Amino acid sequence: MKSNYLQNMFSLEGKTALVTGAGRGIGQVICRELARAGADIAIFSRSGASETVKLIESEGGKALDIIADVTKEDQVAAGIRKIMDTWHHLDIVVNNAGVCYHKDAFEASVEEWRECLDINLTGEYIVCREAARVMIENGIHGSMVNIASVSGHIVNIPQCQAAYNASKAGVIHMSKSLAIEWIDKGIRVNSLSPGYVATPMSVDPDFVEPELMAAWQPLFPMHRMAKPEELCGAIIWLCSESAGYTTGADIIIDGAYGVV
C-alpha cells in the first residue's frame, strides 16, 4: 500500500520528456532516471546520443535520439515537431545542455563569452519557448526544469568563469520570469542549481586541471562531489503531479557548498 502510494505520487507514466545535452554525464543519468520513473525520453544533442538511447531501451524504456542544436530555433522547432509526430504529446522539458570556460576576463574571447551565454541561457530560452508553444496549442499542462548552477548564486574559486556564472544566474531569473508568464497556461517552470557533480567533465584530468581539483577538495562541506543520481529525486518530483503548486522555484543541491 505504501509502495503504491509513493509510486503514484512520483510516477511519470504516460508522460513524454525532452532532455537536452544528454549524450553523457548528468544528462544521461537524468534520462535514465526519468525513464525509470515511467517517462518516454526524447533527447536533443548536437552529435547524437545513441549510448543513452541504448541504455534506456536495455531497461525497457522508450527513447528518441534527435540531432538538434539548442541555439538554432529551426532545429529546436523541428525536433519538437518530431516528438509530437512520434508520441503526440510533450509534458516535460529538462534543459541540461551547457558549456563552461575556465578563463579570466582578459583571457576569454568575446566569442567564448557569447558561446557560453548562447548555449547556457539563450538555448534554454529557445527550448522553453518552442516547447511552451506546443504545450499551449495542445492544452498540455507541462513542467520545465532548467539546469542552472550554484555558480548562479556564488562566485566560484579559484577558477575564473565570469561567462558561465553570468549565464547560470540568467537561467535562474529567466525561469522565474517564464513561470509567471505561463502560470495561467498550466506550465510550471523551475530551475535546479547543482554544486560540483562527479562526471567526466569535472573529474577527468583531460577536462579539468589537477590543480583545480586539489583546490576544490577542501571546500566541499560533505568532503565529496555529488553523484549525478543525487540530483534526480528533485527533478522527478518537479516533473511529477506532486509538485503541482511549485513553479518559479530554484532548488539548490550543492552539499552546502554555497552556505559557507
Helices and strands as residue ranges (DSSP letters): H 2-10, E 16-20, H 25-36, E 40-45, H 50-58, E 63-67, H 73-87, E 92-95, H 110-117, I 118-122, H 123-137, E 143-147, G 150-152, H 162-181, G 183-185, E 188-194, H 200-203, H 210-216, G 217-219, H 229-239, G 241-243, E 250-253
